[in-house]
Amino acid sequence: MPSCVMLERKLVAERLANLHYYRTTKIRIKAKSIDVAGIEDIRIPAKVNTRHAIGFIGAPLLRYRVHATQGTHAVDLSMPSIHLYKLLLRMARNIPAHPIPEIDFKAHILKHQTQNDLSQIESIHIPNKIRRRIANYWQRLTSDPALTHVALNAALPIAIAAHYLSMLPETPRQIRMLTAPDCHTTAIRHYFVWANRLQPGFSIFANIPTNRRLVIFGSALVAALLVLDARRSGHQVIACIDSNLYRQGRMLFGTPIHPPGWLADHPKETDLVIFSSEKDQEAYLTKRISELTPTPIQTLSWKELLGTAVLPATRFTTNSRTEELVS
């Protein structure tokens, strides 16, 4: 999906441009109490794509500035995505000549619903109704006769969450039958690795000493999975860091969520910062931390952790960078 849209105004219907970008027309959203900030950049090309072909240029053509005051840093990240995929599903139904399996959209809806369910839990105790609900998401998808590999790949985080909530003891049969996803999204490839290692005794932190004080940079889906794993494997997560104003000041399973500036005031309390972003922005985040803290803080991404995390009985290290950090 595009990070932003650049358009020639004269080629876009004036009503759409005024409605979604220039705000000269009042937006009327049928769904109640849903913040849909940030979805226009995907909704508009999708709308165009219902009537016209769209070409994809696989090369960077602009620099995208990430900053603390951008609009998406002040809204819930789950509900707009849920609403977006419901919109895309309705659009897809209007393209009879090129049918897209509805299960592919439903998998993304349930993935973001899982993120919403987990991110709303502030207490250290996880309600049984949430455990059952997430297990039900997985059951609904995998019991659908129209299940596709695309949908199953999108649903991998649901299986991982259900595992840590003690609803799936090991890698489900459907995932074991999958081949490694051939896609440009590194997050999906790493979710695939993670899901295929699920069994009693596995921890993504297998090569991190339990006396390390961990800080997770993020508080959404991957962060929730990391906190669940850490708690079960005896690791200490002292804080989550999030630039999203909507999340700051809250808790994630009893772990406080602080703004990035918290690191500048607590560098000696932090042994290792783990990036939980699904996007490939580790270089940007590393630079951000180096600008915030007077003393260097070691960093590692969840994707790097998966490169070395194995069952304790067969523990080994293949990543020289991780070996240096945990030695």
C-alpha positions as CSV (number, residue, x, y, z in Angstrom):
1,M,0.0,0.0,0.0
2,P,1.2,3.5,-0.7
3,S,2.5,5.6,2.1
4,C,1.1,8.8,0.5
5,V,-0.6,9.9,-2.7
6,M,0.6,12.6,-5.1
7,L,-1.9,13.5,-7.8
8,E,-2.6,15.8,-10.6
9,R,-5.7,17.7,-9.4
10,K,-7.2,18.2,-12.9
11,L,-7.3,14.4,-13.4
12,V,-9.3,13.8,-10.2
13,A,-13.0,14.5,-9.9
14,E,-13.3,17.8,-8.1
15,R,-15.8,16.4,-5.7
16,L,-13.4,13.7,-4.6
17,A,-10.5,16.1,-4.2
18,N,-12.6,18.5,-2.2
19,L,-14.0,15.7,-0.1
20,H,-10.9,13.8,0.8
21,Y,-8.0,16.2,0.6
22,Y,-9.1,19.9,0.6
23,R,-11.9,19.4,3.2
24,T,-14.1,22.0,1.4
25,T,-16.9,19.4,1.4
26,K,-18.1,17.8,4.7
27,I,-17.1,14.2,5.0
28,R,-20.1,11.9,5.8
29,I,-19.1,8.6,7.2
30,K,-21.8,6.0,7.7
31,A,-20.0,4.0,10.4
32,K,-20.5,5.7,13.8
33,S,-17.7,6.5,16.2
34,I,-14.9,5.4,13.9
35,D,-11.8,7.6,13.3
36,V,-10.8,7.1,9.7
37,A,-7.8,9.4,9.6
38,G,-5.1,8.3,7.2
39,I,-7.2,6.0,4.9
40,E,-7.7,8.4,2.0
41,D,-4.3,7.7,0.5
42,I,-5.4,4.1,0.0
43,R,-9.1,4.6,-0.5
44,I,-8.7,7.0,-3.5
45,P,-6.5,4.8,-5.7
46,A,-8.6,1.8,-4.8
47,K,-11.7,3.7,-5.9
48,V,-9.9,4.6,-9.2
49,N,-8.9,1.0,-9.6
50,T,-12.5,-0.2,-9.6
51,R,-12.8,1.5,-13.1
52,H,-9.3,1.8,-14.4
53,A,-6.0,-0.2,-14.3
54,I,-3.3,1.2,-12.1
55,G,0.5,0.8,-12.8
56,F,2.9,0.1,-10.0
57,I,6.4,1.7,-10.2
58,G,8.7,-0.4,-8.0
59,A,11.2,2.4,-7.2
60,P,11.4,5.1,-4.6
61,L,10.3,8.4,-6.1
62,L,10.1,10.7,-3.0
63,R,11.3,11.1,0.6
64,Y,8.5,10.6,3.1
65,R,9.1,12.8,6.2
66,V,8.1,11.1,9.5
67,H,7.6,13.5,12.4
68,A,6.0,13.6,15.8
69,T,3.0,15.9,14.8
70,Q,1.7,14.0,11.8
71,G,-2.0,13.2,11.9
72,T,-1.7,9.4,12.3
73,H,0.3,9.9,15.5
74,A,-2.8,11.1,17.3
75,V,-5.4,8.5,16.4
76,D,-6.2,4.9,17.1
77,L,-4.3,2.7,14.6
78,S,-6.6,-0.3,14.6
79,M,-10.1,1.1,13.9
80,P,-9.2,3.1,10.7
81,S,-7.6,-0.1,9.3
82,I,-10.7,-2.2,10.1
83,H,-12.9,0.4,8.5
84,L,-10.6,0.6,5.4
85,Y,-10.6,-3.1,4.7
86,K,-14.4,-3.2,5.0
87,L,-14.5,-0.3,2.4
88,L,-12.1,-2.2,0.1
89,L,-14.2,-5.4,0.4
90,R,-17.3,-3.5,-0.7
91,M,-15.4,-2.0,-3.6
92,A,-14.1,-5.3,-4.7
93,R,-17.6,-6.7,-4.9
94,N,-18.3,-4.2,-7.6
95,I,-15.7,-5.6,-10.0
96,P,-17.4,-8.8,-11.3
97,A,-14.9,-9.2,-14.1
98,H,-12.0,-9.6,-11.7
99,P,-13.2,-11.3,-8.6
100,I,-11.0,-11.1,-5.5
101,P,-11.6,-13.6,-2.7
102,E,-13.5,-11.9,0.1
103,I,-11.6,-14.0,2.6
104,D,-8.5,-12.0,1.8
105,F,-10.1,-8.8,3.1
106,K,-11.7,-10.6,6.0
107,A,-8.3,-11.9,7.1
108,H,-6.9,-8.3,7.3
109,I,-10.0,-7.1,9.2
110,L,-9.6,-9.9,11.8
111,K,-5.9,-9.2,12.1
112,H,-6.5,-5.6,12.9
113,Q,-9.4,-6.6,15.2
114,T,-6.8,-8.8,17.0
115,Q,-4.5,-5.8,17.3
116,N,-7.4,-3.7,18.7
117,D,-8.4,-6.4,21.2
118,L,-4.9,-6.8,22.5
119,S,-3.9,-3.1,22.6
120,Q,-7.0,-2.3,24.7
121,I,-5.9,-4.6,27.6
122,E,-4.1,-2.4,30.2
123,S,-4.3,-4.9,33.1
124,I,-1.7,-7.6,33.6
125,H,-4.7,-10.1,33.6
126,I,-6.1,-11.0,30.2
127,P,-9.8,-11.6,30.2
128,N,-10.9,-15.1,29.1
129,K,-13.4,-13.6,26.7
130,I,-10.5,-12.0,24.8
131,R,-8.7,-15.3,24.7
132,R,-11.8,-17.0,23.3
133,R,-12.5,-14.2,20.9
134,I,-9.1,-14.3,19.2
135,A,-9.2,-18.1,19.0
136,N,-12.5,-17.7,17.3
137,Y,-11.0,-15.3,14.7
138,W,-8.6,-18.1,13.8
139,Q,-11.3,-20.7,13.7
140,R,-13.5,-18.6,11.5
141,L,-10.8,-18.1,9.0
142,T,-9.4,-21.5,8.8
143,S,-12.8,-23.3,8.7
144,D,-13.8,-21.2,5.7
145,P,-13.8,-23.4,2.6
146,A,-12.7,-20.4,0.5
147,L,-9.5,-19.9,2.6
148,T,-6.5,-18.8,0.4
149,H,-2.8,-18.6,1.0
150,V,-3.0,-14.8,0.9
151,A,-5.6,-14.8,3.7
152,L,-3.6,-17.3,5.7
153,N,-0.5,-15.3,5.5
154,A,-2.4,-12.2,6.6
155,A,-3.8,-14.2,9.6
156,L,-0.4,-15.4,10.9
157,P,-0.3,-12.9,13.8
158,I,-3.7,-14.2,14.9
159,A,-2.3,-17.7,15.3
160,I,0.7,-16.3,17.2
161,A,-1.5,-14.3,19.5
162,A,-3.8,-17.3,20.1
163,H,-0.7,-19.4,21.0
164,Y,0.5,-16.9,23.7
165,L,-3.0,-16.7,25.0
166,S,-2.8,-20.5,25.5
167,M,-5.5,-21.2,22.9
168,L,-3.1,-22.8,20.3
169,P,-0.4,-25.0,21.9
170,E,1.7,-25.3,18.7
171,T,2.0,-24.3,15.1
172,P,-1.4,-25.0,13.5
173,R,-1.6,-27.6,10.7
174,Q,-2.7,-25.0,8.1
175,I,0.5,-23.0,8.7
176,R,2.8,-26.1,8.5
177,M,1.4,-26.8,5.1
178,L,2.2,-23.3,3.8
179,T,5.4,-22.5,1.9
180,A,7.4,-19.5,2.8
181,P,5.5,-16.4,1.4
182,D,7.1,-14.9,-1.7
183,C,6.2,-11.3,-1.2
184,H,7.9,-7.9,-0.8
185,T,6.6,-7.5,2.8
186,T,9.3,-8.6,5.2
187,A,6.9,-8.5,8.1
188,I,4.8,-11.3,6.6
189,R,7.9,-13.4,6.0
190,H,9.0,-13.0,9.6
191,Y,5.5,-13.7,10.9
192,F,5.7,-17.0,8.9
193,V,9.0,-17.9,10.7
194,W,7.5,-17.0,14.0
195,A,4.3,-19.0,13.5
196,N,6.3,-22.1,12.4
197,R,8.3,-22.2,15.6
198,L,5.3,-22.1,18.0
199,Q,5.5,-25.0,20.4
200,P,5.8,-25.4,24.2
201,G,9.2,-24.0,25.3
202,F,9.8,-21.7,22.4
203,S,10.6,-18.0,23.1
204,I,11.6,-15.3,20.7
205,F,13.9,-14.1,23.5
206,A,15.7,-17.4,23.8
207,N,19.1,-15.9,23.3
208,I,18.6,-12.8,25.5
209,P,19.7,-13.1,29.1
210,T,16.7,-12.8,31.5
211,N,18.5,-10.1,33.6
212,R,18.3,-7.6,30.7
213,R,15.9,-4.7,31.1
214,L,14.0,-4.5,27.8
215,V,12.1,-1.6,26.3
216,I,9.9,-2.2,23.3
217,F,9.7,0.6,20.8
218,G,6.0,0.4,19.8
219,S,2.8,-0.6,21.4
220,A,0.7,-2.2,18.7
221,L,0.4,-5.8,17.4
222,V,4.0,-7.0,17.4
223,A,4.7,-5.2,20.7
224,A,1.8,-7.0,22.3
225,L,3.1,-10.3,21.1
226,L,6.6,-9.5,22.4
227,V,5.2,-8.6,25.8
228,L,3.2,-11.8,26.0
229,D,6.3,-13.9,25.1
230,A,8.5,-12.0,27.5
231,R,6.2,-12.5,30.4
232,R,5.9,-16.2,29.8
233,S,9.6,-16.7,29.4
234,G,10.7,-14.7,32.4
235,H,12.0,-11.6,30.7
236,Q,11.5,-8.1,32.0
237,V,9.9,-5.4,29.8
238,I,10.0,-2.2,31.8
239,A,8.3,0.0,29.2
240,C,6.9,0.5,25.7
241,I,7.8,3.5,23.7
242,D,5.3,5.0,21.3
243,S,5.2,8.3,19.3
244,N,1.4,7.9,19.0
245,L,-0.3,10.4,21.3
246,Y,-3.3,8.2,21.5
247,R,-1.3,5.4,23.2
248,Q,1.0,7.5,25.5
249,G,0.1,7.3,29.2
250,R,-1.7,4.0,28.8
251,M,-0.6,0.5,29.7
252,L,-0.1,-2.7,27.6
253,F,-0.7,-5.8,29.8
254,G,0.6,-3.8,32.8
255,T,3.6,-2.3,31.0
256,P,3.6,1.5,30.9
257,I,3.6,3.3,27.5
258,H,5.8,6.4,27.3
259,P,6.7,9.0,24.6
260,P,10.1,8.6,23.0
261,G,11.5,11.4,25.2
262,W,11.3,8.9,28.2
263,L,14.5,7.2,26.9
264,A,16.4,10.5,27.3
265,D,15.5,10.5,31.0
266,H,16.1,6.8,31.6
267,P,19.1,5.7,29.6
268,K,20.7,3.8,32.5
269,E,17.5,1.8,33.2
270,T,17.4,0.5,29.6
271,D,19.7,-2.4,28.5
272,L,18.1,-3.1,25.1
273,V,15.5,-1.5,22.9
274,I,13.6,-3.8,20.6
275,F,11.9,-2.3,17.6
276,S,8.4,-3.8,17.0
277,S,7.5,-2.0,13.8
278,E,6.2,-4.1,10.9
279,K,7.7,-1.5,8.5
280,D,11.4,-1.7,7.5
281,Q,12.3,1.5,9.4
282,E,15.0,0.2,11.8
283,A,17.6,2.7,10.4
284,Y,15.2,5.6,11.1
285,L,14.4,4.4,14.6
286,T,18.0,3.8,15.5
287,K,18.8,7.4,14.4
288,R,15.9,8.7,16.4
289,I,17.2,7.0,19.6
290,S,20.7,8.2,19.0
291,E,19.3,11.7,18.9
292,L,17.3,11.3,22.0
293,T,19.8,9.7,24.4
294,P,23.1,11.1,25.6
295,T,24.6,7.6,26.0
296,P,24.4,4.8,23.4
297,I,21.6,2.2,23.9
298,Q,21.7,-1.1,22.2
299,T,18.9,-1.8,19.7
300,L,17.6,-4.9,18.0
301,S,14.5,-5.5,15.8
302,W,12.0,-8.3,16.4
303,K,13.0,-9.5,12.9
304,E,16.6,-9.9,14.1
305,L,15.4,-11.8,17.2
306,L,13.6,-14.3,15.0
307,G,16.9,-15.0,13.2
308,T,18.3,-16.6,16.3
309,A,15.3,-17.6,18.5
310,V,15.1,-21.4,18.7
311,L,13.9,-23.9,21.2
312,P,16.1,-23.9,24.4
313,A,17.2,-27.5,23.8
314,T,18.8,-26.5,20.5
315,R,19.9,-22.9,21.2
316,F,22.4,-21.5,18.8
317,T,23.4,-18.1,17.3
318,T,23.6,-17.4,13.6
319,N,23.5,-13.6,13.6
320,S,26.8,-12.0,14.5
321,R,25.0,-8.7,15.5
322,T,22.7,-10.5,17.9
323,E,25.6,-12.6,19.3
324,E,27.4,-9.3,20.1
325,L,24.4,-7.9,21.8
326,V,23.6,-10.9,24.0
327,S,27.1,-11.9,24.9
